[in-house]
Amino acid sequence: MKIISVFIAFFAILFSCAPKHKVTSNERIMVYKKNPYYFAYKDAPVLLLGGSDEDNIFNNPELMMKNFDILGKIGGNYVRCTMSSRDSGNVWAFAKNSDGLYDLNAFNPEYWRRFENCLREAAARNIIVQVEIWATFDFYRDFWLVNPFNPKNNINYSTEDTKLQTEWPYHPARKPQPFFFSIPEKNNDVKVLGYQRKFVDKLTSISLKYGNVLYCMDNETRAPAEWAWFWGKYILQKAKRAGVAVLLTEMWDAHNLHNKEHKRTYDHPELFAFFDISQNNWQEGHTHYDNALWARELIRLHGGVRPLTNIKVYQRREHGRPNDPFVGLDRWWQNIFAGCAATRFHRPTGGTGLNVLSQKAIKAARIFTNAFDVFSCDPHPELLGRREANEAYCLANPGKEYAVYFPHGGDVELAIDNPNLRMQENWYNPENGEFLDARNIMSETIIKLTSPDTLQTWLVLVRNP
């Protein structure tokens, strides 16, 4: 009877762990084979456009559903999900005992219920969720004081049997904390690493069941490269054992993409299938655009073409200058015209979140990019002549379709590869989301494009109808 009981218990555990939500391989987000600068989802290429009012969207269920409903109405399909608990009303991943201390062997079911609900509700709306495993700022300054991983807050270890300290009053950019050095290649902090693994095991036991998930190891990290590589390998191994394919990246803190920090991502295509360039969104104007094009060429030379993503587009400006929503809006549109696979408005106050301005831009971009084959196009700044700084940006499939973005209107020349063809010039106003009446033109070697006005943003399609 004991043997029978053991078998019954074993199979009960086995079936309780079996995924209750199954997706086929074509329902998983993957790199688009015909143009690996973009993603594909459900057998079709997809441009990820998004915005949300929180970064840890899963941990605020009411706000999450409001944002999801809005995105569904305006064509948005991309949100950020840091596994963070530092905001009012959030819950932590672990349960407390009767003494008010956390037990890192006991999970808080509400935290994980919220997380799975996020993935499920997003999947129902074809929204891609970029999950950030380690919410960097939760482990620094005042947030570390209440974090379950802090030795003073749990029953599982202390400062004596780990490398952790109970206080870490530093900004992540100034002094990375020992929590991010637990791996064997660094401090080999076995106890801490064991509980970090438990956290990632629990997360992936949920997330691997869903095909609408992208993975990022950290947020604005200054952790050692070995940390990112360790967790990248760990998650890929988990996915392989589960028989599924997943896509990973890392987000380094350096605002300049030329910084060697970013080399840790683009030099490792075996781990990182896409390149998050969010920190480039601190740059402005042509510097912002040129850096994105530089990164685009760089990944081609280092491991092959991969999607470039922007999970955070800031309205903030550096050097103490005031926030400017239009600067954020310009960065967001430039990402599309730089051939990026994804762009999302960062939460307030760093970004415009999902406010009216962001909603209008997402809806307008979806309408405009659906009007031509964006997945067959590449950035072609060289086709624009008589262009002033930050005046116009071109995305084109030369000889077939040309899309041009004017942040403030303008007057430029567009070089056409196939002159003497009947072409159509169709201006689009993203402010009201409408195309003006198309104008038929007989193309010459050069077409002059003059926006209807220079008071607002304009876009134009030039193509063979």
ZAMARGU-4260 file (C-alpha; in steps of 0.2 Angstrom, whole numbers, plus 5000, padded with zeros to 4 digits):
<rodrens>
0) 5000/5000/5000 | 5014/5012/5004 | 5022/5009/4986 | 5005/5013/4978 | 5003/5028/4989
5) 5020/5034/4983 | 5016/5032/4965 | 4999/5041/4967 | 5008/5055/4976 | 5021/5056/4962
10) 5009/5057/4948 | 4998/5069/4957 | 5013/5081/4958 | 5018/5077/4940 | 5001/5082/4933
15) 4999/5097/4945 | 5015/5104/4937 | 5009/5100/4919 | 5005/5116/4909 | 4987/5120/4909
20) 4990/5133/4895 | 4998/5126/4880 | 5003/5136/4864 | 5009/5129/4848 | 5026/5135/4841
25) 5019/5147/4829 | 5010/5156/4843 | 5026/5160/4851 | 5035/5176/4847 | 5050/5173/4836
30) 5062/5182/4825 | 5055/5185/4807 | 5065/5174/4795 | 5062/5185/4780 | 5068/5201/4789
35) 5077/5197/4805 | 5076/5215/4811 | 5058/5212/4815 | 5048/5199/4825 | 5035/5187/4820
40) 5020/5181/4830 | 5006/5169/4825 | 5014/5166/4808 | 5015/5184/4803 | 5028/5198/4805
45) 5023/5211/4819 | 5028/5228/4823 | 5028/5231/4842 | 5020/5248/4847 | 5016/5251/4865
50) 5015/5262/4880 | 5009/5259/4898 | 5007/5269/4914 | 5018/5257/4925 | 5033/5247/4922
55) 5028/5233/4934 | 5011/5232/4925 | 5006/5215/4932 | 5007/5221/4950 | 4993/5234/4948
60) 4979/5223/4941 | 4966/5237/4940 | 4978/5249/4930 | 4984/5234/4920 | 4966/5230/4913
65) 4963/5249/4909 | 4979/5250/4899 | 4976/5233/4890 | 4959/5239/4885 | 4966/5255/4878
70) 4979/5246/4869 | 4967/5235/4861 | 4957/5249/4854 | 4972/5259/4847 | 4982/5245/4840
75) 4995/5244/4854 | 5003/5227/4857 | 5018/5229/4868 | 5020/5232/4887 | 5034/5231/4900
80) 5033/5220/4915 | 5047/5222/4928 | 5045/5209/4942 | 5045/5224/4954 | 5036/5227/4970
85) 5042/5244/4976 | 5026/5254/4972 | 5011/5257/4984 | 4998/5243/4983 | 5011/5230/4976
90) 5014/5213/4983 | 5031/5204/4985 | 5035/5187/4978 | 5037/5178/4995 | 5025/5174/5010
95) 5028/5180/5028 | 5028/5170/5043 | 5019/5174/5059 | 5034/5184/5065 | 5032/5196/5050
100) 5048/5189/5041 | 5048/5182/5024 | 5051/5164/5020 | 5060/5162/5004 | 5054/5144/5003
105) 5036/5150/5003 | 5029/5160/4988 | 5015/5173/4989 | 5002/5166/4978 | 4994/5183/4975
110) 5010/5189/4967 | 5011/5175/4955 | 4992/5175/4952 | 4994/5193/4946 | 5009/5189/4935
115) 5000/5174/4926 | 4984/5185/4924 | 4995/5198/4916 | 5002/5186/4903 | 4985/5177/4900
120) 4975/5194/4898 | 4989/5200/4886 | 4989/5185/4876 | 4970/5186/4874 | 4973/5203/4866
125) 4989/5198/4856 | 5000/5210/4867 | 5018/5205/4869 | 5025/5207/4886 | 5043/5210/4889
130) 5047/5203/4906 | 5062/5210/4916 | 5068/5197/4928 | 5078/5207/4940 | 5070/5224/4944
135) 5086/5233/4948 | 5080/5247/4959 | 5071/5235/4971 | 5088/5230/4977 | 5095/5248/4981
140) 5093/5262/4994 | 5076/5262/5003 | 5068/5249/4993 | 5082/5236/4999 | 5077/5240/5017
145) 5060/5231/5013 | 5065/5218/5000 | 5062/5200/5005 | 5080/5196/4999 | 5087/5207/5012
150) 5095/5196/5026 | 5086/5206/5040 | 5069/5203/5032 | 5069/5184/5030 | 5072/5168/5040
155) 5083/5159/5028 | 5100/5168/5029 | 5110/5182/5038 | 5124/5193/5034 | 5135/5180/5042
160) 5132/5166/5030 | 5130/5177/5014 | 5139/5191/5006 | 5124/5203/5008 | 5122/5218/5019
165) 5106/5225/5027 | 5109/5242/5020 | 5114/5247/5002 | 5112/5266/5001 | 5119/5268/4984
170) 5112/5272/4967 | 5115/5257/4955 | 5126/5267/4943 | 5137/5271/4957 | 5140/5255/4966
175) 5132/5238/4961 | 5127/5228/4976 | 5133/5211/4981 | 5116/5203/4977 | 5121/5204/4958
180) 5138/5195/4962 | 5131/5179/4969 | 5135/5169/4954 | 5150/5156/4954 | 5161/5167/4943
185) 5160/5181/4956 | 5156/5179/4975 | 5149/5161/4973 | 5136/5166/4987 | 5128/5149/4987
190) 5114/5152/4998 | 5108/5168/4990 | 5110/5160/4973 | 5099/5146/4978 | 5085/5157/4982
195) 5088/5167/4966 | 5086/5151/4956 | 5070/5147/4966 | 5063/5164/4960 | 5067/5161/4942
200) 5061/5143/4942 | 5044/5149/4949 | 5044/5163/4936 | 5048/5152/4921 | 5036/5139/4927
205) 5022/5151/4923 | 5030/5162/4909 | 5036/5147/4898 | 5017/5142/4896 | 5014/5158/4886
210) 5020/5162/4869 | 5018/5181/4870 | 5034/5184/4881 | 5051/5192/4878 | 5064/5191/4892
215) 5076/5204/4898 | 5088/5200/4912 | 5089/5217/4921 | 5084/5235/4920 | 5098/5248/4917
220) 5111/5237/4925 | 5129/5240/4930 | 5130/5222/4936 | 5145/5211/4930 | 5143/5204/4912
225) 5144/5186/4920 | 5128/5190/4929 | 5118/5193/4913 | 5127/5178/4904 | 5123/5166/4919
230) 5104/5170/4919 | 5103/5170/4900 | 5110/5153/4900 | 5099/5147/4914 | 5083/5153/4906
235) 5088/5146/4889 | 5091/5129/4898 | 5074/5129/4906 | 5066/5133/4890 | 5075/5119/4881
240) 5070/5107/4894 | 5052/5113/4892 | 5053/5110/4874 | 5050/5129/4869 | 5060/5143/4861
245) 5062/5160/4870 | 5070/5176/4865 | 5081/5185/4878 | 5090/5202/4879 | 5099/5213/4892
250) 5098/5231/4896 | 5114/5240/4901 | 5114/5257/4909 | 5126/5266/4897 | 5116/5280/4888
255) 5128/5279/4873 | 5127/5264/4862 | 5145/5265/4858 | 5149/5261/4876 | 5158/5244/4878
260) 5144/5239/4891 | 5132/5235/4876 | 5145/5224/4868 | 5141/5211/4881 | 5124/5209/4872
265) 5128/5211/4854 | 5143/5200/4855 | 5133/5185/4862 | 5119/5181/4849 | 5119/5163/4856
270) 5111/5171/4872 | 5103/5187/4866 | 5091/5185/4851 | 5087/5204/4851 | 5096/5220/4856
275) 5087/5232/4868 | 5093/5250/4864 | 5081/5259/4876 | 5095/5269/4884 | 5098/5277/4867
280) 5082/5286/4870 | 5091/5298/4881 | 5099/5305/4865 | 5090/5318/4854 | 5088/5322/4836
285) 5100/5315/4823 | 5111/5309/4836 | 5097/5297/4842 | 5094/5291/4825 | 5112/5289/4819
290) 5116/5279/4835 | 5101/5267/4831 | 5107/5265/4813 | 5125/5262/4820 | 5118/5248/4831
295) 5108/5241/4817 | 5124/5239/4807 | 5134/5233/4822 | 5123/5218/4826 | 5124/5213/4807
300) 5143/5212/4809 | 5143/5204/4827 | 5133/5188/4826 | 5120/5193/4813 | 5104/5203/4811
305) 5093/5204/4826 | 5078/5215/4831 | 5082/5231/4840 | 5069/5236/4853 | 5065/5251/4864
310) 5055/5246/4879 | 5057/5263/4886 | 5056/5279/4877 | 5058/5294/4888 | 5051/5312/4888
315) 5065/5316/4900 | 5080/5326/4894 | 5098/5325/4901 | 5108/5339/4909 | 5094/5346/4920
320) 5084/5352/4905 | 5065/5350/4908 | 5054/5336/4902 | 5047/5338/4884 | 5033/5327/4878
325) 5037/5331/4860 | 5055/5325/4862 | 5049/5309/4868 | 5037/5308/4853 | 5050/5312/4841
330) 5061/5298/4848 | 5047/5286/4847 | 5043/5289/4829 | 5062/5289/4825 | 5063/5272/4832
335) 5051/5266/4819 | 5060/5275/4804 | 5077/5268/4810 | 5069/5250/4807 | 5067/5245/4825
340) 5056/5231/4829 | 5048/5238/4845 | 5045/5255/4853 | 5036/5259/4869 | 5032/5275/4878
345) 5040/5274/4896 | 5029/5276/4911 | 5026/5294/4919 | 5035/5304/4924 | 5050/5298/4914
350) 5039/5296/4899 | 5021/5300/4893 | 5015/5283/4897 | 4998/5279/4889 | 4991/5297/4890
355) 4981/5305/4876 | 4997/5310/4866 | 5004/5292/4867 | 4987/5285/4862 | 4986/5296/4847
360) 5004/5291/4841 | 5001/5273/4843 | 4985/5273/4834 | 4992/5284/4820 | 5008/5273/4818
365) 4998/5257/4817 | 4987/5265/4803 | 5002/5272/4794 | 5013/5256/4795 | 4998/5245/4790
370) 4997/5256/4774 | 5013/5249/4766 | 5025/5234/4768 | 5035/5240/4783 | 5044/5223/4785
375) 5051/5224/4767 | 5059/5242/4771 | 5075/5248/4778 | 5081/5265/4784 | 5088/5275/4769
380) 5093/5292/4775 | 5104/5293/4759 | 5089/5295/4748 | 5084/5312/4756 | 5092/5327/4749
385) 5092/5345/4754 | 5088/5339/4772 | 5092/5350/4787 | 5096/5342/4804 | 5081/5332/4811
390) 5070/5337/4797 | 5065/5321/4789 | 5068/5302/4790 | 5066/5289/4776 | 5061/5271/4777
395) 5060/5262/4760 | 5060/5248/4749 | 5068/5257/4735 | 5059/5256/4718 | 5043/5251/4726
400) 5038/5261/4742 | 5045/5276/4752 | 5039/5282/4769 | 5046/5298/4775 | 5043/5306/4793
405) 5044/5325/4796 | 5044/5329/4814 | 5039/5347/4811 | 5035/5347/4792 | 5048/5351/4779
410) 5054/5352/4762 | 5066/5338/4755 | 5071/5329/4739 | 5068/5311/4738 | 5079/5301/4726
415) 5069/5288/4716 | 5078/5272/4708 | 5065/5270/4695 | 5061/5286/4686 | 5047/5288/4673
420) 5035/5277/4683 | 5018/5283/4688 | 5019/5286/4707 | 5007/5291/4720 | 5011/5304/4734
425) 5000/5301/4749 | 5002/5313/4765 | 4996/5307/4782 | 4992/5318/4797 | 4995/5308/4813
430) 4986/5322/4823 | 4969/5316/4816 | 4974/5299/4810 | 4969/5303/4792 | 4977/5302/4775
435) 4975/5317/4763 | 4969/5314/4745 | 4983/5305/4736 | 4991/5314/4722 | 4997/5305/4706
440) 5014/5310/4700 | 5026/5305/4686 | 5042/5301/4695 | 5058/5308/4690 | 5075/5305/4697
445) 5071/5317/4711 | 5054/5320/4719 | 5052/5336/4729 | 5042/5333/4745 | 5034/5348/4753
450) 5023/5345/4769 | 5006/5353/4769 | 5013/5364/4784 | 5028/5366/4795 | 5018/5368/4811
455) 5015/5349/4815 | 5021/5332/4812 | 5018/5324/4794 | 5021/5308/4786 | 5020/5303/4768
460) 5020/5288/4757 | 5027/5288/4739 | 5024/5272/4729 | 5018/5264/4713 | 4999/5262/4716
</rodrens>
